[in-house]
């Protein structure tokens, strides 16, 4: 993609009624005066909107006629005006799934009510909103679509299929006793806290956070599931389970693909990893059909 063909980027801040922590989002599109369908991208665990190749991905969707929106979840560990990487570990430890669902809801509310303050109305069509979620973000995207009819279709890339904490009884007991457990970030070498409130949030919101039940009973929108057969993080069986819960979902198993579909952070190239471009093309075709 040449520099002359790059889309424009509009950055904006979001707020939530649940907390006092503003969080960043941006949209990329080709300014041609035609209303474009909107794709909202939801990052995963230990991710953020500008991770790795995500900006190249945004340019790619924009070049194919979409307005591509990315957001930082409010408690993902980034700080406005900070380093651009995970640095607020206290916020990271206080994150949970209902916070992320509500952050995504705040973005959708902004797009459908207040976005005209920063986005030309002629360039975007908020009657056609699609979600793409990666990993944990794929689970969040499916849950949000199950409760929000503004979303027309969902593409889940290597998604989780359950938010129920999957630790052993021993770990759970120690976690509750200590109030915190720590996980390692292999990329940054940080020890990252997870406070026990994550479990308490799940237990208090089990119906809302039940991916199997919501996919079976409430997710009416078309669903595309893409998963690599070499995923080193989430087993490909998770994708087959999702398909069994929603038989009309489209399932694509990508040969040779790991969890990030060839991406890494940082990403210094101006083209997508081959496997990411493949799933982006499948996603673009899916959204155009719906």
N, C-alpha and C positions, 0 to 999 in steps of 0.2 A: 504494500500500500504506500503510495507516494505521499510526501508531506502535503502536497496540494490537495489530496483527496481526504485528508483527515477531517473528521467531523468536529464540530464545536462542542465544548464542554461547559455546562452550567453547574456550578456548585451551590449548595444551599444547606442550611442547618435545620434540624428537626428538634422538637421538644415533645415530651410526654407528660400526661397528667399523673403518671405513676412515680415520677422521680424528677429531680432538678438537674439532670445531667444532659446537656444538649449533645446531639450527635450528628455526624456529617453524612451527606449524601451528594451524589452528582448524577447528571444525565448527559449522555452523548448522543448527538443526532446530526444528520446532514440537513442543513437549513435550506430546504427547497420549496417551502410554502405548502407542502402537502401534509395532511394529518397522518401520523404514523402510529401503528400499534406500539404499545409500551411493554417492554420486558423489564421486570424487576429481578435483580440477582441477589440471592441471599447467601452470604459466605458461611463457612462451617466453623467448627471448633478450632480455636487458636488461629482463626483466619481474620481477614479484614478486607475492605473493599478494594484496596490498591495492592493486595498481595500478588506477587508473581506476575503472571500473564493476564490478570483480570482487566487491566486497562486496554491491552491489545484485544482481548475478547470483546470489550465494549465497543471498540472501533470496528471490529468485524461485524457485529450485529448492526451497528449504525450504517455501515456500508451496504448492508442488505435491506435497508429500509425500515429499521426499527429505531425507536428511542430507547436507549438502554440505561436503566437506572441501577446504581449500586448504592448501598448504604452500609455504614458501620453500625453494628448493633451497639447500643449505648454503653454496655458493660463488657465489651470485647477486649478491653485493655489499652485501647488507644486514647490519646489525650488531644484535644483540639490545640493546634499549634505546637504539638510535641514532636517527637522524633519520627513519627510515621510508622512506628512499629509498636509491638506490645511493650508497654512500660508501666501502666497502672495495674499492678497485680492485685491490689485490694479490690478494685472494681471487677476485675476478671473473676476473682473468687466469689463475688456477690452476684454474678450472673446466674440466670436460670431460664427455663424454657418459656414461662409465661411472660417474663420480661421481653424476651425476643419476639414472641407473638404480638405483644402490645406495641413494641417498637415498629414492627412491620405494619401493624394497624395504623400507627401514627403516620407512617409514610404514605399509605394508601389514602388516608384522610386528607393529607396535604395535597397529594396529586389530584384528588377528585374535588377539592374545594378551594385550595389556596394557591395552586401551582401557577395560575395565570399571572401571579405577581412577578415571577421570574422566567416563565416559559411562554413563548409566543403561542397563543391558542391555535394558530393555523398549522403548527408543526406537530402537534400531538393529539392522539385520539384516546381519551381515557375511558371510552367505552370498550376498548380492547386492551385489557391488562392481562399479561401473562407472567407467571412466576417461574424462575429457574433457581433451584437450590442445590448446593453441593454438600454432600455428607450430612452433618447435623443440620445444615441449612435446608437440605432436601426434606428432612422430616418436618422442620418448621414450615416450609412451603406447603406441604400436603395438609398439615393441621390448619394453617391459615385459610387455605382454599375451602376446607370443610366447613369453616364458620363464616366465610365471606363470599357472597355471591358476586361481588365486583370482579372476581378473578375468572377469566374465561378458560384457562387451561394451565397445566403445571408440567414442567419437566424436572424430574428428580435425578440428579447426577450422583451416582455412588451413594445413595441415601441411607441413613439409618432407618430402621423399621420399628424401633421401639425406643422410648425415652426412659423406660424403667431402669434405674441404676443397676448395672450388671455385675456388681462386686460380690464377693463371697460374704457369708454371714459374719465371719471374723473381721473382715475389713469394715463392714457396715457398723458393727458394734464399736470398733475402735474409732471410727469416724464420728459416730454420735458422741462418744465419750470425750474426744478431743475437740470436737466442733470444726475440725478442718483436716483435710488430707492434702498431700502435695503430689503433683504429677510433674514429670520432666518434659521440657520442650527440647526435643533433640536438635532443632534448628538454632535456637537462641541460647541453649544451655541453662535456661532459667528453671528454677523450681517454682511451679505455679500453684497457688492455693485453690482448693475447692472447698468452700464452707458447707457445712451440713445443711444450710438452708436450701441447697439444691434438692436434697431428698425431701425436705419438708414441703417445698413448693410442689414437687411431684405428688406427694401424698394428699395435699390439699386440693389438687386440680386433676385428679386421675381421669375423669371423664373427658375433660378438654384435651389432655395430653396423651390420650390413648390412641396411638397411631393405628394399630390393627382395627380397633372398633370404628374409628372415624373413617378410615379408608373403606371399610366394608359398608358402612351405613350412611355416611354423610358426604363423602367426596363424590359429588355428581359431575364435576368437570372432567374433561378428558385428561388422562395422565400418561406421560411418557417416562419410562424408567430406563436409564442407561447405566450399565455397571460393567467394569472391567473384569475379565476372567482371571486376572493376576492381581486383583486388589489385595494389598498387603495389610490393610487397615480394617475393612469391613467385608466379611465373607459374601461371596456372590449369592449365596443362598438367601440372603436378605432380600435381594431383588426378586427371586422366585417366590418368596413368601408374599411380597407385595402384590405380585401378579395373581397369586391364588386368592387374595382378598378382594381384588378388583379385576375380574376376568376380562373386562373390556379395556384394560390398560394395555398400552403398547410397550413391550419389553424388548430391549436391545442389549445383548451381551457383546461387549467389545473385545475381540481377541487381542491378547498381548497388553491390555491396558491395566495399569495400576490405579491407585486411588486418585491421583492427581491428573490422570490422562496425559502424562508427559510434562506437566508443568512443575515449576519449582520457584522458590524465592531466594534471591531476586531473579527476575527474568530480563535479560538485556537485549533480546531480539525484538524486531518489529513485526514478526510474524508469529502465528500461533504454533504450539507443538502440533505435530501431525494428528495425534489422537484427539486432542482438544478440538481441532478444526473439524474432524470427522463428527464428533458428537454435537458440535455447534451446528453443522449442516443438517444433521438429523433433527435437531431441535427447531431450527428455522423452518424446515419443511413441515414439521408437526404443527407449529403455531400457524403457519399460513393455511393449513387445512382446517383450522378451527377458529 
